[in-house]
Each structure stands twice: as structure tokens, then as C-alpha cells.
Amino acid sequence: MAKGSFVCLCAVLVIMNPLSRVAAQDSCEGPTDEVRISAILDPDAKQNVALVVSNRTKDYIMGVTLGTGARPELQTRPDAIPTKLMGPPGWEAQHVFDEESPFMRWLWMATGKESMVPPGGVRSGFDVVLPAPKPSREQLYYPDGTPVKPLQLQGMPFRVLLASGRRLCGRVCVLSVCGLATGALKKEEQR
């Protein structure tokens, strides 16, 4: 096989994977208030997180990414690698490690238009289960000398991919921190 054949085959596989469209590091508009991602922490098991996506755009949301793959909010560490990453019906979910990077992203992608978050819609069911943190008496450090900090969802960057191909960026809001009204959640429960 010629040298160029392998490179070409790899590029085709990346382009064909729909989740790679969400993970793409292309530029995005933001911070936006057209999309809001709210996190709800389980009061009994803080490592269980439910995410709610609110779409205030005039387009369908087909993909969601948390983390940038290049910043410390999702550094590779035992308490940040999900034991389960689930999406609502009709959504695929996975966590992705970038090549030669200590960072990852959590990704969700709709499998069809009927499962996308519609304009003006709210969708729950984006769930993350993290391993229980192990108590440590000493401060842990990454190889570069930076201290390991607990996972912080408040302010974590997100990207959404709209059906039109437009990308929007923003920051996650933890409901207990932001004090947001739960009207959007009640609206979703009625569906």
C-alpha cells in the first residue's frame, strides 16, 4: 500500500463518523444565550449528573459537546472518565480522548431529525455517571506539575452543532449555583 493511501483512509473514516462533526475544533459563535445547558447534580450521589439542553435558536440541535479537548476542565483523571454516558432516546454518547492529549470531551449526537432538540425545545436525558471520588490525604499532581482539582461542571465550555452546520459555544450552568427557574424542566416533563 502506498504511503498516501493510509492517510486518505484515515481521513475518510473521521469524516464518516457523525460524532466527529460535533467534536470538530472549528470556530463557533459564542458565548451564546441561544442555547443553555444546565446541569443537575444528584444530591445523594454527586457523581451523577443530568444535563438539560434548552434550544432558543430557530434551528435543530443535532450534537452536543462538553469540554474542549484542550483545557483542564476534563483532564484525564479517574474521577472524570464516565462509567456511563447516556443520551436521550435517539442519541449516541461517548467520551473522546484527543490524540496525545491529557484532555477529553463528552459527546452526544442525534441519530435522526426526529430525536434532535427542536427550535424552542428542551431535552433532558443527557446523563453522566462518574466514578465516586476516592479520598486522598495528599495533593495529586499531573506530570506537568499542575495540581489535580475536582471536576467542576459550573462554567465548563460546551459546543452545539445545529442542523444547518452552525456551531454555538457557551458555558454549562449548574442549577444549584445559578439559581435558574425550573419552568423549562417542568415543561420537558410534561412532554
Backbone as a chain_set.jsonl record, in Angstrom:
{"seq": "MAKGSFVCLCAVLVIMNPLSRVAAQDSCEGPTDEVRISAILDPDAKQNVALVVSNRTKDYIMGVTLGTGARPELQTRPDAIPTKLMGPPGWEAQHVFDEESPFMRWLWMATGKESMVPPGGVRSGFDVVLPAPKPSREQLYYPDGTPVKPLQLQGMPFRVLLASGRRLCGRVCVLSVCGLATGALKKEEQR", "coords": {"N": [[0.846, -1.176, 0.0], [0.538, 2.214, -0.785], [2.129, 5.104, 0.709], [0.439, 7.418, 0.94], [-2.109, 6.296, 0.79], [-2.93, 5.233, 3.287], [-3.158, 7.534, 4.899], [-5.227, 8.826, 3.548], [-7.33, 6.969, 3.872], [-7.689, 7.094, 6.659], [-8.578, 9.74, 6.949], [-11.018, 9.624, 5.598], [-12.46, 7.876, 7.279], [-12.688, 9.45, 9.609], [-14.235, 11.6, 8.662], [-16.589, 10.252, 8.0], [-17.607, 9.44, 10.465], [-20.232, 10.421, 12.42], [-20.121, 11.585, 14.985], [-17.701, 12.858, 14.965], [-18.178, 15.255, 13.711], [-19.384, 16.816, 15.654], [-17.351, 17.004, 17.48], [-15.431, 18.446, 16.172], [-12.947, 20.957, 16.04], [-13.584, 23.359, 14.896], [-14.228, 26.872, 14.45], [-16.585, 28.575, 16.565], [-19.663, 30.277, 17.332], [-19.981, 32.47, 20.024], [-19.645, 33.482, 23.495], [-22.937, 32.111, 23.759], [-26.42, 32.919, 24.206], [-28.416, 31.652, 23.103], [-28.553, 28.952, 23.356], [-28.83, 26.898, 26.135], [-27.194, 24.975, 28.529], [-27.922, 23.141, 31.229], [-26.889, 21.786, 34.313], [-27.738, 19.251, 36.561], [-27.086, 18.143, 39.688], [-27.052, 15.062, 41.381], [-28.296, 14.964, 44.577], [-27.729, 12.954, 46.41], [-25.78, 11.35, 45.298], [-23.264, 12.794, 44.163], [-21.711, 12.349, 41.935], [-23.359, 11.681, 39.898], [-24.831, 13.112, 37.131], [-27.266, 15.052, 35.546], [-28.036, 16.43, 32.479], [-29.605, 19.18, 30.891], [-30.765, 20.399, 27.882], [-31.534, 23.418, 26.444], [-33.036, 24.895, 23.751], [-32.944, 27.828, 22.113], [-32.769, 28.671, 19.576], [-33.545, 29.041, 16.039], [-33.25, 26.697, 14.803], [-32.55, 23.149, 14.537], [-30.951, 21.26, 17.135], [-28.358, 19.076, 16.73], [-26.098, 17.961, 17.81], [-24.024, 17.765, 20.749], [-21.344, 18.863, 22.739], [-19.295, 18.593, 25.582], [-16.641, 20.18, 27.249], [-13.454, 21.049, 25.831], [-11.37, 19.635, 24.86], [-8.921, 20.675, 25.088], [-8.431, 22.049, 27.372], [-8.194, 22.266, 30.993], [-10.668, 21.462, 32.195], [-11.727, 18.936, 31.663], [-9.62, 17.057, 32.243], [-7.734, 14.074, 31.859], [-8.366, 11.915, 34.28], [-9.021, 9.704, 37.009], [-11.563, 10.375, 38.215], [-12.961, 11.773, 36.262], [-13.5, 10.338, 33.996], [-16.219, 9.001, 32.549], [-18.256, 6.385, 33.913], [-20.604, 5.713, 32.843], [-22.17, 7.127, 30.056], [-24.853, 8.591, 28.815], [-27.502, 9.18, 26.477], [-30.573, 10.857, 25.518], [-33.411, 8.997, 24.142], [-32.614, 8.015, 20.829], [-30.161, 9.251, 20.617], [-26.613, 9.089, 20.394], [-23.84, 8.504, 22.562], [-20.595, 9.297, 23.81], [-17.288, 9.363, 25.279], [-14.37, 11.127, 24.379], [-10.959, 10.95, 23.758], [-8.425, 13.13, 22.87], [-5.823, 12.794, 20.454], [-2.65, 12.222, 21.784], [-3.084, 13.9, 23.996], [-3.866, 15.137, 27.251], [-6.507, 15.639, 27.708], [-10.102, 15.399, 27.416], [-13.344, 15.019, 25.809], [-16.898, 15.066, 26.235], [-19.379, 13.659, 24.286], [-22.442, 13.947, 22.456], [-24.708, 12.832, 19.98], [-27.411, 13.226, 17.78], [-29.305, 10.651, 16.235], [-31.136, 10.91, 14.25], [-33.411, 13.228, 12.621], [-35.831, 13.343, 14.013], [-35.127, 12.958, 16.66], [-33.609, 15.115, 17.365], [-33.018, 18.232, 19.172], [-35.63, 20.366, 19.035], [-36.294, 23.666, 17.553], [-36.82, 26.085, 20.042], [-37.232, 24.086, 21.865], [-36.794, 21.81, 24.688], [-34.638, 19.431, 26.036], [-34.065, 16.615, 28.003], [-32.182, 13.956, 29.589], [-29.561, 13.616, 28.964], [-27.192, 12.108, 30.392], [-24.658, 11.635, 32.849], [-22.549, 9.462, 34.496], [-20.226, 9.372, 36.893], [-17.224, 7.922, 38.304], [-17.09, 7.296, 41.832], [-15.369, 9.684, 43.753], [-12.179, 9.079, 45.144], [-11.096, 9.436, 48.427], [-8.286, 11.407, 49.237], [-5.345, 11.999, 50.98], [-3.204, 13.448, 50.3], [-2.094, 16.02, 48.052], [-2.548, 15.567, 44.619], [-0.653, 15.566, 41.575], [-0.355, 16.484, 38.118], [1.759, 15.26, 35.433], [2.941, 17.613, 34.4], [3.159, 19.229, 36.573], [0.974, 20.695, 37.463], [-1.666, 21.02, 39.847], [-4.031, 18.396, 40.564], [-7.414, 18.913, 40.318], [-10.754, 18.75, 41.649], [-13.46, 17.697, 39.51], [-15.209, 20.232, 37.862], [-18.291, 21.27, 36.968], [-19.675, 23.676, 36.717], [-19.536, 26.368, 34.605], [-18.16, 24.937, 32.681], [-17.018, 24.611, 29.352], [-19.146, 24.355, 26.463], [-20.194, 23.075, 23.255], [-22.497, 23.266, 20.621], [-23.882, 21.629, 17.809], [-25.685, 22.689, 15.142], [-28.381, 21.756, 12.926], [-28.051, 23.116, 10.55], [-25.352, 23.297, 10.33], [-24.095, 25.269, 11.661], [-22.203, 26.28, 14.517], [-22.415, 26.716, 17.999], [-21.164, 28.177, 21.01], [-20.852, 27.96, 24.564], [-21.273, 28.127, 28.158], [-21.653, 25.719, 30.721], [-24.234, 25.663, 33.151], [-24.665, 25.041, 36.501], [-27.522, 24.152, 38.132], [-28.003, 24.524, 40.926], [-26.1, 26.406, 41.523], [-26.503, 28.567, 39.776], [-29.141, 29.178, 40.226], [-31.415, 28.971, 38.578], [-34.733, 29.19, 37.217], [-37.03, 26.47, 37.334], [-38.882, 26.074, 35.376], [-38.497, 25.356, 32.662], [-37.681, 22.723, 32.95], [-39.956, 21.521, 34.029], [-41.658, 21.851, 31.884], [-40.486, 20.101, 30.029], [-40.904, 17.667, 31.338], [-43.614, 17.358, 31.027], [-43.941, 16.577, 28.43]], "CA": [[0.0, 0.0, 0.0], [1.314, 3.447, -0.869], [2.076, 5.931, 1.916], [-0.717, 8.308, 0.914], [-3.359, 5.543, 0.919], [-3.28, 5.118, 4.699], [-3.593, 8.847, 5.341], [-6.515, 9.073, 2.918], [-8.302, 6.101, 4.517], [-7.964, 7.644, 7.989], [-9.367, 10.956, 6.795], [-12.367, 9.22, 5.224], [-13.104, 7.327, 8.466], [-13.022, 10.56, 10.504], [-15.321, 12.365, 8.055], [-17.797, 9.446, 8.013], [-18.102, 9.296, 11.827], [-21.033, 11.607, 12.707], [-19.698, 12.227, 16.221], [-16.54, 13.709, 14.703], [-18.672, 16.584, 13.335], [-19.636, 17.551, 16.884], [-16.071, 17.183, 18.16], [-14.529, 19.278, 15.382], [-12.484, 22.17, 16.716], [-13.848, 24.536, 14.071], [-14.663, 28.02, 15.251], [-18.007, 28.59, 16.878], [-20.163, 31.562, 17.796], [-20.287, 32.45, 21.443], [-20.654, 32.706, 24.211], [-24.287, 32.315, 23.267], [-27.553, 32.728, 25.109], [-29.413, 30.954, 22.288], [-28.588, 27.577, 23.853], [-28.42, 26.811, 27.534], [-27.046, 23.623, 29.061], [-27.991, 23.177, 32.682], [-26.501, 20.529, 34.964], [-28.4, 18.98, 37.835], [-26.316, 17.155, 40.425], [-27.815, 14.207, 42.278], [-27.886, 15.353, 45.931], [-27.241, 11.792, 47.157], [-24.574, 10.822, 44.641], [-22.849, 13.965, 43.38], [-21.042, 11.97, 40.698], [-24.395, 11.502, 38.882], [-25.175, 14.421, 36.586], [-28.266, 15.101, 34.483], [-27.918, 17.663, 31.699], [-30.804, 19.595, 30.173], [-30.409, 21.296, 26.786], [-32.621, 24.326, 26.054], [-32.737, 25.434, 22.428], [-33.651, 29.074, 21.813], [-32.469, 29.041, 18.191], [-34.576, 28.72, 15.062], [-32.699, 25.526, 14.121], [-32.475, 21.929, 15.345], [-29.647, 20.888, 17.696], [-28.085, 17.682, 16.407], [-24.939, 17.458, 18.537], [-23.607, 18.489, 21.947], [-20.028, 18.502, 23.268], [-18.825, 19.262, 26.79], [-15.183, 20.188, 27.251], [-12.883, 21.498, 24.561], [-10.285, 18.766, 24.446], [-7.66, 21.412, 25.166], [-8.364, 22.798, 28.629], [-8.194, 21.342, 32.12], [-11.929, 21.079, 32.812], [-11.893, 17.488, 31.529], [-8.335, 16.367, 32.155], [-7.815, 12.644, 32.086], [-8.112, 11.507, 35.656], [-10.023, 8.681, 37.314], [-12.912, 10.856, 38.553], [-13.565, 12.497, 35.137], [-13.834, 9.408, 32.915], [-17.527, 8.465, 32.915], [-18.534, 4.951, 33.892], [-21.725, 5.678, 31.902], [-22.507, 8.366, 29.37], [-26.087, 8.205, 28.132], [-28.267, 10.241, 25.853], [-32.0, 10.561, 25.398], [-33.667, 8.085, 23.014], [-32.226, 8.536, 19.529], [-28.876, 9.941, 20.705], [-25.41, 8.314, 20.726], [-22.986, 9.234, 23.502], [-19.269, 8.727, 24.061], [-16.241, 10.303, 25.668], [-13.32, 11.068, 23.369], [-9.637, 11.463, 24.12], [-7.696, 13.611, 21.701], [-4.522, 12.157, 20.269], [-1.516, 12.778, 22.524], [-3.562, 14.996, 24.836], [-4.409, 14.674, 28.535], [-7.857, 16.167, 27.835], [-11.145, 14.68, 26.691], [-14.635, 15.668, 25.624], [-18.071, 14.209, 26.277], [-20.115, 13.957, 23.053], [-23.753, 13.364, 22.171], [-25.118, 13.112, 18.602], [-28.718, 12.681, 17.419], [-29.216, 9.687, 15.134], [-32.106, 11.284, 13.225], [-34.031, 14.537, 12.863], [-36.907, 13.222, 14.998], [-34.585, 12.972, 18.027], [-32.897, 16.377, 17.607], [-33.713, 19.21, 20.02], [-36.243, 21.289, 18.072], [-36.272, 25.091, 17.898], [-37.674, 26.391, 21.183], [-37.439, 22.887, 22.659], [-35.953, 21.457, 25.832], [-34.449, 17.98, 26.06], [-33.291, 16.052, 29.106], [-31.745, 12.595, 29.292], [-28.119, 13.619, 28.731], [-26.769, 11.726, 31.734], [-23.257, 11.265, 33.058], [-22.264, 8.824, 35.78], [-18.776, 9.383, 37.127], [-16.848, 7.087, 39.448], [-17.02, 8.002, 43.111], [-14.005, 10.126, 44.018], [-11.513, 8.423, 46.266], [-10.468, 10.433, 49.297], [-6.828, 11.4, 49.209], [-4.778, 12.883, 52.001], [-2.166, 14.303, 49.723], [-2.41, 16.669, 46.777], [-2.021, 14.875, 43.447], [-0.182, 16.475, 40.528], [-0.152, 15.958, 36.782], [3.192, 15.252, 35.078], [3.469, 18.96, 34.142], [3.273, 19.936, 37.841], [-0.258, 21.353, 37.883], [-2.418, 20.186, 40.793], [-5.282, 17.772, 40.144], [-8.543, 19.53, 41.013], [-12.009, 18.024, 41.397], [-14.207, 18.063, 38.314], [-16.117, 21.355, 38.056], [-19.207, 21.447, 35.842], [-20.051, 25.079, 36.591], [-18.677, 27.113, 33.694], [-17.488, 24.081, 31.698], [-17.41, 25.017, 27.999], [-19.866, 23.415, 25.605], [-20.452, 23.416, 21.859], [-23.606, 22.547, 19.999], [-23.895, 21.614, 16.352], [-27.045, 22.832, 14.632], [-28.61, 21.029, 11.674], [-27.557, 23.947, 9.446], [-23.896, 23.263, 10.333], [-23.635, 26.345, 12.55], [-21.758, 25.843, 15.841], [-22.531, 27.722, 19.046], [-20.412, 27.863, 22.222], [-21.329, 28.57, 25.792], [-20.79, 27.554, 29.413], [-22.639, 24.964, 31.492], [-24.691, 26.274, 34.393], [-25.184, 24.092, 37.483], [-28.741, 24.799, 38.622], [-27.9, 24.943, 42.323], [-25.209, 27.564, 41.565], [-27.097, 29.669, 39.014], [-30.458, 29.501, 40.748], [-32.35, 29.146, 37.469], [-36.099, 28.69, 37.404], [-37.168, 25.107, 36.824], [-40.004, 26.041, 34.446], [-38.122, 24.609, 31.45], [-37.64, 21.309, 33.297], [-41.34, 21.076, 34.161], [-42.178, 21.806, 30.52], [-39.954, 18.879, 29.438], [-41.533, 16.524, 31.994], [-44.988, 17.239, 30.537], [-43.94, 16.018, 27.062]], "C": [[0.889, 1.235, 0.0], [1.131, 4.26, 0.407], [0.804, 6.771, 1.99], [-2.042, 7.584, 1.099], [-3.829, 5.456, 2.356], [-3.815, 6.43, 5.233], [-4.984, 9.143, 4.801], [-7.611, 8.25, 3.599], [-8.667, 6.625, 5.896], [-8.849, 8.879, 7.896], [-10.811, 10.613, 6.448], [-13.112, 8.677, 6.44], [-13.51, 8.427, 9.437], [-14.198, 11.344, 9.962], [-16.632, 11.591, 8.128], [-18.392, 9.294, 9.413], [-18.902, 10.544, 12.197], [-20.616, 12.314, 13.99], [-18.489, 13.127, 16.0], [-16.97, 15.113, 14.276], [-18.927, 17.432, 14.568], [-18.31, 17.915, 17.529], [-15.131, 18.122, 17.417], [-14.194, 20.569, 16.111], [-12.636, 23.408, 15.838], [-14.309, 25.674, 14.969], [-16.162, 27.925, 15.508], [-18.381, 29.963, 17.411], [-20.426, 31.479, 19.294], [-19.385, 33.362, 22.233], [-22.063, 33.1, 23.782], [-25.308, 32.243, 24.388], [-28.697, 32.049, 24.345], [-29.574, 29.498, 22.709], [-28.118, 27.619, 25.297], [-28.312, 25.336, 27.893], [-26.948, 23.753, 30.567], [-27.637, 21.803, 33.231], [-27.226, 20.426, 36.294], [-27.617, 17.864, 38.502], [-27.239, 16.367, 41.336], [-27.376, 14.524, 43.705], [-27.325, 14.187, 46.752], [-25.955, 11.224, 46.585], [-24.087, 11.893, 43.677], [-22.12, 13.614, 42.089], [-22.055, 11.665, 39.578], [-24.883, 12.873, 38.44], [-26.212, 14.248, 35.486], [-28.119, 16.45, 33.794], [-29.217, 17.915, 30.953], [-30.374, 20.626, 29.136], [-31.646, 22.094, 26.392], [-32.214, 25.028, 24.766], [-33.584, 26.669, 22.159], [-33.357, 29.543, 20.39], [-33.672, 28.731, 17.311], [-34.164, 27.487, 14.255], [-32.696, 24.34, 15.081], [-31.064, 21.729, 15.885], [-29.449, 19.41, 17.427], [-26.891, 17.108, 17.159], [-24.56, 18.365, 19.693], [-22.249, 17.958, 22.378], [-19.775, 19.277, 24.551], [-17.325, 19.102, 26.864], [-14.677, 20.585, 25.881], [-11.816, 20.554, 24.029], [-8.944, 19.447, 24.566], [-7.519, 22.215, 26.452], [-8.575, 21.85, 29.795], [-9.547, 20.935, 32.699], [-12.231, 19.59, 32.683], [-10.541, 16.823, 31.316], [-8.55, 14.897, 32.463], [-7.4, 12.352, 33.516], [-9.24, 10.549, 36.037], [-11.426, 9.204, 37.604], [-13.606, 11.593, 37.414], [-13.936, 11.588, 33.971], [-15.146, 8.721, 33.282], [-17.563, 6.941, 32.918], [-19.727, 4.7, 32.975], [-21.931, 7.073, 31.343], [-23.703, 8.018, 28.495], [-26.761, 9.428, 27.525], [-29.737, 9.894, 25.855], [-32.225, 9.575, 24.246], [-33.326, 8.756, 21.681], [-30.925, 9.326, 19.532], [-27.778, 8.944, 21.048], [-24.548, 9.165, 21.644], [-21.652, 8.52, 23.641], [-18.342, 9.802, 24.598], [-15.06, 10.05, 24.737], [-12.044, 11.67, 23.933], [-8.963, 11.923, 22.847], [-6.323, 12.958, 21.665], [-3.427, 12.936, 20.996], [-1.924, 13.986, 23.378], [-4.081, 14.432, 26.15], [-5.854, 15.134, 28.752], [-8.838, 15.331, 27.04], [-12.373, 15.557, 26.53], [-15.728, 14.621, 25.807], [-18.94, 14.625, 25.109], [-21.46, 13.254, 23.001], [-24.132, 13.77, 20.753], [-26.459, 12.455, 18.328], [-28.558, 11.748, 16.229], [-30.199, 9.992, 14.013], [-32.78, 12.597, 13.594], [-35.108, 14.468, 13.943], [-36.404, 13.247, 16.44], [-33.805, 14.252, 18.348], [-33.7, 17.277, 18.549], [-34.297, 20.27, 19.09], [-36.09, 22.746, 18.491], [-37.27, 25.368, 19.027], [-37.879, 25.22, 22.131], [-36.448, 22.72, 23.801], [-35.84, 19.941, 25.844], [-33.602, 17.598, 27.25], [-32.866, 14.642, 28.698], [-30.281, 12.506, 28.913], [-27.485, 13.363, 30.105], [-25.325, 11.259, 31.767], [-23.15, 10.634, 34.443], [-20.754, 8.724, 35.89], [-18.443, 8.441, 38.281], [-16.801, 7.924, 40.72], [-15.581, 8.424, 43.365], [-13.438, 9.41, 45.251], [-10.858, 9.489, 47.128], [-8.946, 10.282, 49.268], [-6.315, 12.4, 50.235], [-3.732, 13.823, 51.417], [-2.617, 14.874, 48.389], [-1.763, 15.873, 45.65], [-1.657, 15.904, 42.386], [-0.098, 15.739, 39.199], [1.334, 15.992, 36.468], [3.782, 16.641, 34.833], [3.546, 19.811, 35.414], [2.015, 20.653, 38.299], [-1.042, 20.44, 38.825], [-3.693, 19.624, 40.18], [-6.395, 18.381, 40.986], [-9.794, 18.7, 40.747], [-12.701, 18.549, 40.141], [-15.208, 19.167, 38.644], [-16.997, 21.51, 36.819], [-19.595, 22.902, 35.631], [-19.051, 25.808, 35.695], [-17.94, 26.26, 32.679], [-17.946, 24.485, 30.296], [-18.19, 23.918, 27.275], [-19.93, 23.974, 24.196], [-21.687, 22.654, 21.436], [-23.474, 22.677, 18.489], [-25.356, 21.67, 15.923], [-27.164, 22.111, 13.3], [-28.088, 21.796, 10.469], [-26.03, 23.896, 9.32], [-23.288, 24.346, 11.216], [-23.262, 25.751, 13.907], [-21.874, 27.01, 16.813], [-21.783, 27.241, 20.284], [-21.029, 28.563, 23.411], [-20.705, 27.883, 26.994], [-21.937, 26.878, 30.143], [-22.972, 25.72, 32.769], [-25.226, 25.166, 35.301], [-26.357, 24.78, 38.173], [-28.625, 25.285, 40.06], [-27.016, 26.178, 42.474], [-25.877, 28.773, 40.917], [-28.463, 30.082, 39.533], [-31.483, 29.735, 39.66], [-33.728, 28.615, 37.825], [-36.207, 27.313, 36.775], [-38.339, 24.98, 35.861], [-39.694, 25.232, 33.19], [-38.097, 23.114, 31.743], [-39.063, 20.753, 33.418], [-41.991, 20.941, 32.8], [-41.739, 20.507, 29.839], [-40.644, 17.652, 30.036], [-42.95, 16.302, 31.47], [-45.049, 16.607, 29.15], [-44.094, 14.528, 27.078]], "O": [[1.888, 1.282, 0.718], [0.123, 4.132, 1.101], [0.162, 6.813, 3.039], [-3.017, 8.202, 1.528], [-5.024, 5.595, 2.618], [-4.819, 6.447, 5.945], [-5.832, 9.661, 5.528], [-8.695, 8.766, 3.874], [-9.839, 6.605, 6.269], [-9.775, 9.038, 8.691], [-11.734, 11.249, 6.957], [-14.29, 8.987, 6.618], [-14.583, 8.345, 10.035], [-15.084, 11.721, 10.728], [-17.689, 12.199, 8.299], [-19.591, 9.039, 9.532], [-18.325, 11.628, 12.284], [-20.746, 13.535, 14.079], [-18.272, 14.065, 16.767], [-16.212, 16.067, 14.457], [-18.71, 18.643, 14.538], [-18.16, 19.013, 18.065], [-14.127, 18.553, 17.983], [-15.06, 21.193, 16.724], [-11.912, 24.389, 16.008], [-14.727, 25.455, 16.106], [-16.901, 27.279, 14.764], [-17.528, 30.716, 17.882], [-21.03, 30.518, 19.77], [-18.454, 33.951, 21.683], [-22.34, 34.262, 23.483], [-25.083, 31.581, 25.402], [-29.8, 31.892, 24.869], [-30.607, 28.882, 22.449], [-27.14, 28.286, 25.633], [-29.211, 24.546, 27.603], [-26.034, 24.378, 31.106], [-28.04, 20.781, 32.676], [-27.312, 21.394, 37.05], [-27.495, 16.768, 37.954], [-28.111, 16.94, 41.988], [-26.197, 14.371, 44.024], [-26.541, 14.398, 47.677], [-25.132, 10.677, 47.32], [-24.459, 11.893, 42.504], [-21.928, 14.479, 41.235], [-21.657, 11.42, 38.439], [-25.297, 13.693, 39.26], [-26.059, 13.405, 34.602], [-28.081, 17.489, 34.452], [-29.849, 16.988, 30.448], [-29.703, 21.605, 29.464], [-32.679, 21.522, 26.047], [-31.169, 25.677, 24.705], [-34.8, 26.571, 21.995], [-33.661, 30.682, 20.037], [-34.688, 28.222, 17.784], [-34.67, 27.261, 13.156], [-32.826, 24.513, 16.293], [-30.088, 21.993, 15.183], [-30.263, 18.582, 17.837], [-26.686, 15.894, 17.152], [-24.748, 19.58, 19.632], [-22.023, 16.748, 22.383], [-20.013, 20.483, 24.605], [-16.79, 18.03, 26.581], [-15.393, 20.469, 24.886], [-11.407, 20.663, 22.873], [-7.924, 18.87, 24.19], [-6.57, 22.986, 26.596], [-9.081, 20.744, 29.609], [-9.579, 20.123, 33.624], [-12.934, 19.038, 33.529], [-10.337, 16.112, 30.331], [-9.439, 14.531, 33.232], [-6.243, 12.521, 33.901], [-10.312, 10.592, 35.433], [-12.401, 8.532, 37.265], [-14.753, 12.008, 37.582], [-14.621, 12.026, 33.046], [-15.184, 7.937, 34.231], [-16.984, 6.29, 32.049], [-19.857, 3.621, 32.397], [-21.872, 8.067, 32.067], [-23.583, 7.243, 27.547], [-26.604, 10.551, 28.002], [-30.111, 8.762, 26.161], [-31.312, 9.344, 23.453], [-33.696, 9.904, 21.434], [-30.613, 10.002, 18.551], [-27.972, 8.061, 21.883], [-24.522, 10.39, 21.528], [-21.585, 7.291, 23.595], [-18.573, 10.995, 24.404], [-14.784, 8.912, 24.356], [-12.053, 12.757, 24.509], [-8.931, 11.194, 21.856], [-5.744, 12.619, 22.697], [-3.299, 14.15, 20.839], [-1.19, 14.97, 23.464], [-4.677, 13.355, 26.163], [-6.371, 15.029, 29.864], [-8.454, 14.635, 26.1], [-12.438, 16.675, 27.04], [-15.51, 13.435, 25.562], [-19.221, 15.812, 24.941], [-21.6, 12.114, 23.444], [-23.91, 14.913, 20.354], [-26.64, 11.269, 18.605], [-27.771, 12.017, 15.321], [-30.111, 9.399, 12.938], [-32.725, 13.027, 14.746], [-35.284, 15.419, 14.705], [-37.179, 13.529, 17.353], [-33.386, 14.447, 19.489], [-34.909, 17.105, 18.703], [-33.552, 20.992, 18.429], [-35.79, 23.032, 19.65], [-38.421, 24.936, 18.969], [-38.622, 25.341, 23.105], [-35.417, 23.389, 23.867], [-36.841, 19.242, 25.68], [-32.545, 18.184, 27.485], [-33.16, 14.195, 27.59], [-29.799, 11.425, 28.572], [-27.27, 14.295, 30.88], [-24.839, 10.589, 30.856], [-23.606, 11.204, 35.434], [-20.096, 8.071, 35.079], [-19.288, 8.189, 39.139], [-16.506, 9.118, 40.679], [-14.665, 7.616, 43.212], [-14.131, 9.178, 46.242], [-10.142, 10.351, 46.617], [-8.409, 9.174, 49.275], [-6.816, 13.521, 50.328], [-3.426, 14.867, 51.992], [-3.43, 14.271, 47.687], [-0.578, 15.543, 45.713], [-2.265, 16.971, 42.301], [0.188, 14.542, 39.149], [2.095, 16.675, 37.154], [4.98, 16.845, 35.03], [3.947, 20.973, 35.358], [1.98, 21.173, 39.414], [-1.079, 19.226, 38.625], [-4.355, 20.286, 39.38], [-6.333, 18.368, 42.215], [-9.879, 18.02, 39.724], [-12.537, 19.711, 39.768], [-15.971, 19.047, 39.603], [-16.503, 21.845, 35.743], [-19.822, 23.324, 34.497], [-17.858, 25.855, 35.997], [-17.165, 26.793, 31.884], [-19.141, 24.681, 30.074], [-17.931, 22.727, 27.448], [-19.746, 25.17, 23.969], [-21.893, 21.515, 21.855], [-23.018, 23.695, 17.968], [-26.159, 20.813, 16.291], [-26.162, 21.881, 12.622], [-27.718, 21.187, 9.465], [-25.47, 24.384, 8.338], [-22.087, 24.329, 11.483], [-23.921, 24.83, 14.39], [-21.488, 28.137, 16.504], [-21.764, 26.045, 20.578], [-21.646, 29.62, 23.283], [-19.726, 27.147, 26.863], [-23.054, 27.395, 30.181], [-22.105, 26.338, 33.387], [-26.138, 24.435, 34.916], [-26.202, 25.864, 38.734], [-29.112, 26.37, 40.376], [-27.159, 26.923, 43.444], [-25.82, 29.879, 41.455], [-28.898, 31.211, 39.308], [-32.338, 30.609, 39.798], [-33.864, 27.701, 38.638], [-35.537, 27.029, 35.782], [-38.752, 23.861, 35.558], [-40.553, 24.495, 32.707], [-38.452, 22.313, 30.878], [-39.339, 19.643, 32.963], [-42.784, 20.028, 32.575], [-42.537, 19.877, 29.145], [-40.937, 16.698, 29.316], [-43.435, 15.171, 31.47], [-46.112, 16.145, 28.736], [-44.113, 13.898, 26.021]]}, "num_chains": 1, "name": "protein.A"}
